[in-house]
């Protein structure tokens, strides 16, 4: 048995050299996840890319030839593929320069520090003169921009977030906006060894801590929490939070001394709460009409929160929506009004139900990193603006107080991501992807993105290559020796890029003359030397050979009892926050100075275009929640056994309340059509009382399978044909894929075959 690491857990496997013959969870994992079953079953699936391919139109007519997404592919040798790719890169860099190359290449890719796909492609493009990059993420694009203005750096906050064990020991009430979803915390970027998503909740509950889950989905929190479920209309959390704040303010329950010493701008915000300028008091009656939550329950909740040591946590999903800044900012404001920020068991958290690393103690040691080099190109886009960029070269837009201009992109290079999974309004993205002259994608699988590329290069899976890995804030650093040979002719991204770099005359610069094993030894050796020089006497790092032969090296943590903002609370002058005032900004002069009506200087309620209270709901009366899937990570390994086991007639399951099904004459197991003005998709119907009426839930991750005649119709169940490509706000320009309005109707046609379960047509 050899141990191996994925974003969703470590596993032990036996291999016959070609494929894995036995897989079981790593023995140290107290909460193992069935997602590991996707790996072995996907490795030799027909949807695996087994050799390089070039789109026929591009091959015959050159860059810019139409037919992307519909042309068949021509299988070619590696020699031919890398010659064509090197020639095209030379042409684009010479004729249009590095500003014409989009190399942002967003995506989760795979666990493993050396073969991290983005690091590889970024280093490669930097050797050629750089590329237009992206900033922020689809996960937290809104918070990443907002939080530095009001609370400090988000990544710092995540790394040093109050540990879950501290919450288990000290919290009396956890109010979780967006819940604490067990399926989300199964995953940690870079890998997770010991899952710790449920244990801390069970311990807290056993001690008497109460959980309130505020979410449209009852199962957004595990049974062990025995939580009270409050289900506001999706997208209305900001109104609910304002009313809680109003009760705290009106009833004198806000901690005035905390607000005075640790925050700025409460007075400005209080004017809004009290209706001093607009005449509307944001009280529970006002919020009840927006949220659907009874006013008495809101009032009582505010009092309960004031009476107990309360931890307010807001999930990342809430900011993946129109005006997503508001619930996050209000979560901070509520925690500040309660005055327990910086105390064990109290305060504010972000993402405790969003990823496994949040609330795990920070490591004392970093882990090795593959150097990406320097990118001389200054142009960037907020990641979710990709379609706008491609459709609107030269166009101007606002972002975080700046006026930016979209570059004119001629070539896209993607490695380790799937924009036709992660982006919104996929028909629009198809239109945008028709614009560049050339699109290059490396991926192990025929995803929808590879099916829109001109040059398609088959990448290895982690089980087919040597690497080492450790997830964010995870304590285990694993060797990851290859478990099998690569499927077909798949090659490591490093090997592909090394060959192309060589053909372009920058081979030495890219590889520094090292093979993969030489890089692993080199990076490990450098890391070991740096750690030894740091004077941390408590840690002895083994030599490389010992590490490589063992089952993982336990990395020490700094403080298992870490409490975020404890220093700040102890002395805000000596430990100011990284905000302009050094304090928590309930009112932000900086944000106010940008003059954005969609994100003013303090949090407010802004009515989204698509929610159950809007006019659009008359035509599309169901609020679709396009959340993270339970049986896979994003779109990864959708063809794997565990992911497939949940499909209904091969389609992604959509859940609605039984009353909504009855009203439409639908039954569990039916294939249905979900529709709005942007597109439609098929899905398999599941009925559940874990959703309130008026809600539909279709997770992301089904591989986009467009009808050949209509790219806005997905035959498989990808919700991103329905979601809007609208930014969160002018401030953050984040992704808003979480919510949109739809109708669900019976599907009366013949259920079409899926094309994504095999390769595209080849000639
Ligand atoms: P993945 O499916 O993880 O999705 O979007 P992301 O693009 O990260 O894509 C990773 C791709 O990399 C896969 O195709 C995989 O096969 C490939 N890959 C894996 N390992 C390697 C490798 O070593 N080399 C190469 N070359 N390729 C590799 C995720 C994004 O989706 C995220 S983070 C979020 S939070 C968003 N969430 C939502 C949402 O809540 N709602 C909607 N509607 N949409 C969303 N999209 C976003």
Boltz pocket constraint, residues with backbone or C-beta under 6 A from the ligand:
constraints:
  - pocket:
      binder: B
      contacts: [[A, 106], [A, 107], [A, 108], [A, 109], [A, 110], [A, 115], [A, 117], [A, 138], [A, 139], [A, 140], [A, 320], [A, 414], [A, 415], [A, 416], [A, 417], [A, 418], [A, 419], [A, 421], [A, 422], [A, 423], [A, 442], [A, 443], [A, 444], [A, 445], [A, 447], [A, 457], [A, 459], [A, 460], [A, 461], [A, 462], [A, 493], [A, 626], [A, 627], [A, 628], [A, 633], [A, 634], [A, 635], [A, 636], [A, 637], [A, 700], [A, 719], [A, 720], [A, 723], [A, 737], [A, 738]]
      max_distance: 6.0
